[in-house]
Amino acid sequence: YINMMSWTQTLSIAVTLVLMYLSGETSGVGQPCGNSLAGARIVNGANAKGGTWPWMARLTICPGKTSANECRICGGSLINDRWILTAAHCIHDYDNGEKVDEIRATFDDVYVRDEYAAKMSDYNKETVRNDIALLKLPSSYDLNAICLPPYNLTTSGGRGCMASGWGVSDLRVYSPSNTLQHVHLPMADDNLCAREFPDIDLNTQFCAGILKSNINVCSGDSGGPLNCQLTNGAWVANGVASFVSKRGCTASFGVFTRLPKLVRI
């Protein structure tokens, strides 16, 4: 256990600029990032073995003056030795107006507390657009980071990708999983995506999953990456888990924030 700062400041900055800066060293093109032990295909949700997704962070996010039971669980991914990528709605002010007081990140057996959080300045709570945020660690950690995607990464339907997280895995219990889960979750055709979510902005958002498959991201998976593998074998965070249908986790696709449009490589 590594005892770090117990408080966090939420700063509203242009996260895109930070991603552009960081992308120079975490692009997946000739860079030592995105190394995973994952197999080529997984068709059902399953427990992920230790080290399969070494960049995955389990985030415990707590508002001020509250009990541990009121903390929320989100996912995140380490994109270099100091920064975690997650969803803006995970660190957004709670509905009762309280500010986020503490964020704890867990990488396998490494526990840290984040120095501060920065969400995208034009994050829209109503439309959930620009739903990304960065968490800065108080010091560097020698952990395997995921790559950021090339700007020209294709987003055609059917691309094989993997979702990972600690979200709800049993709808009868509806509580976060204690074990990291992963599942094959292909990117969906944009036309089908727009049909399921008429208000979606396909420039900044996309869908992933298979209709009527009962496989999807769910509550607690928010902020986690859609891990997609490049031809050189490196894994990139092609998207950040944002939301699911109001009809339920398995009723439709999962919606992700589209990262290639926010990165310049």
N, C-alpha and C positions, 0 to 999 in steps of 0.2 A: 504494500500500500504506500503510495506516494502522497504525502499531505501537501496540498497546494492552496492557493487562495480560495477562500470560502465565499467569495462574492463575485458578481459579474456586472459589468456595465453594458447596457445595450446601446450601441451606437448606430445611427442611421447613416450609412455611407453607400457609395456606389460600388457594390460588390463586384460588378462587371470589371471595373478597373483592376481590382485585386486579382481576379481570375486571369485577366490578360497578363498581368505581371507574373503570376505563378505558373502560367501555362508554358513559359519558356523553359522551365526545368522539369515539368511533369507532363509532357505531351504524349508520351508513349511511342514517339518516333526516335529510336536510338537512345532511349533513356531507361535507366534501371528502375522502372516503376511497373506496377500492374502485374507482378508475378504471383500466381495463384496455384493452389493444388487442386482446383476444381476440375472435374471431369468434363468431357465435351457436352454431355446432355444429361439433364435430370428432368423427368416429366412429371413428377409428383413432389409436393412439398416434403422435405426430409431434414433431419438434423444435419448441420454442417460440421464436419470434423474440425478439430482445432487446427488453425493455420490455413484453412481453406480460403478464407477471406480476411487476411491479416490487417487490412485497413479498416475493417468494420468497427465502429464505435457504438456502444450502447449508451445512450444519453439519458440521464435521469435529471429532469428539469423541474425545479421547485420554485413556487412563488414565495415571497416573504411572509413570515409569520404564519406558517402552516405546518400541518403534520406530514409525515412521510407518505401517508396514504393519498394525499392530494397531489403528489408529484406526478408528472407525466413521463412516459417513456417514448423516445424517438430514436431513430437510427441516424448515423452519420458516417462519413468516410474520410479517412486521413488522406489529404492530397499532397502534403509534403511533411517535413518534420515538425512543423509548428501549427498547421492549419487543418481544421475539420470542416468539411462541407456538409450542410444539413438543410432543412426546410425553414423558411422564415416563420411559418405559422407555429413551429415548435417553440420558438423563443418569443413570440409575440405576447403582449400583455394578456394576462388572463381576463376572462369576461368580467370578473368582479373588480377589475381595475388595478389589481396588485401587480407590481413589477416582478419579473423573474429575479430571484435572489441567489440561486445557486444552480450550476450546471456541473454534473459529474460525468466523466467519460470513462468507459471501460474498454480496453483492448485486451481480449483474452484475460490475462492475470494482472494487467497493468491498469491502475486506477489513477486518474488525474482530475484536477479541478481546473476549469477554464479561466483564463485571465479576463477576457471580455468577449462579447458577442457582437457581431455586426450584421444586420439584415439589410437587404437591398432597399435603397431609399424609395423606390417606387413600387414596393410590395403592396398589393391591393388585397385587403382582407375579404372584400365582398366577392371578387372574381377569382381570388387565389392565384392571380398572375404574378410573375416574378417571385415565385415562392422559393427563394434560396437565401441562405445565410452562411456566414463563416464564423467559426469559433477559433480564437487564438489561444494556443497553449502557452503557459508561462515559461516553458523552456523546451528545447529540442528533444525529440524522442527518436531513437533509432529503430523505427518500425517500417515495414513495407507499405508504401503508399500506393493508392490507385492512381492511374494516369488520368489527366483531363483529356477530353476528346479533341481530335483535330476539327477545325472549323468546317471542313468539307466532308465530314463523316456522313455517309448516306443514311437516310432514315426511312428506307422503303419498308413496306409491310413484310413481316415474316422474318426479320433479322433475329437470329438466335441470341438471346441475352438471358441473364440470370438476375433475379431479384433476391435480396437477402435482408434479413431483419429479425427482430424479436417480437414482432406483432402477434395479434391474435391468430392462433392456429386451429382452435376448436371453437366454433360458433356457439356451442352449447354452454361453454364455460365463459367465453368472452373475456379473457384476461391475457395479458402479454405472456409470451413464452419465456421460460427461463433459459432455453437453449437456442442458439442462433439457428435459424431456419433458412433454407434456400430452395429455389424452384426455377425451372425453365419458364421464362415469361417473354415470349417474342413480341417485338413491336408490332402494333396493329396498323392496318391500312388507315390512312388519314380520313378517307371518306366514311368508313365504318365508325371511326372515332367521332367524327362530327355528327353522325346520325345519332349516336348514343348520348353525346354531350353537345347540344346545339350552340351553347354559348362559349365553347372552347376556342381559344386563340391558338391556331395551329402553328403560328410563327414562334411561339414561346412554350407551347405545351404539346404533348403527344400522349397517345394511349398505348398500353402494353397489356398483353394477356390473350386469352382465347375465350370467346363467348360460350356460355353454357358448359364450361369446363370445371366449375367449382374450385378454380385455382386463381389466386389473386393476392395482392398485398392487402393489408387490413390495418385496423387501429393499432398503433405502436410501431408500424413500419415506416411512418412518415419520416422524411429526411434521409432515408437510406438510398443507396445508389441502384440504378439499373446497370449491372455490370455487363459490358459487351466486349467481346474479344476481337482484337485486330488480327489481320493476317500474319503479323509478326509474332503473335502469341500473347502480346500485352493486353491486359484488361483495362478498359476505360470506363469512367462514370458517364454514361451517355445521357442520364437523366437523374432527377431527384424525386423520390416518391412524394406526391402532393395530396391527392384525395381519391376517393372512390365514389360510386353512385350512392345517392341518398336511399336507394332501394336496398342497399346492403353490399357487403364486400364482394360476394360472389355473383351479384346480379349483372355485372357488366365488366368493362375494362378497369384497370387502374390508370390514373392520370399522373403524368410525370412532368416536371419542368424540363424543358429542352435545353441542355447545356451547350451543344456545339455552337448555337447562336450567340452565346455569351462569352465565348472563348475565341481569341485570335491567335492562331499558330501559323 
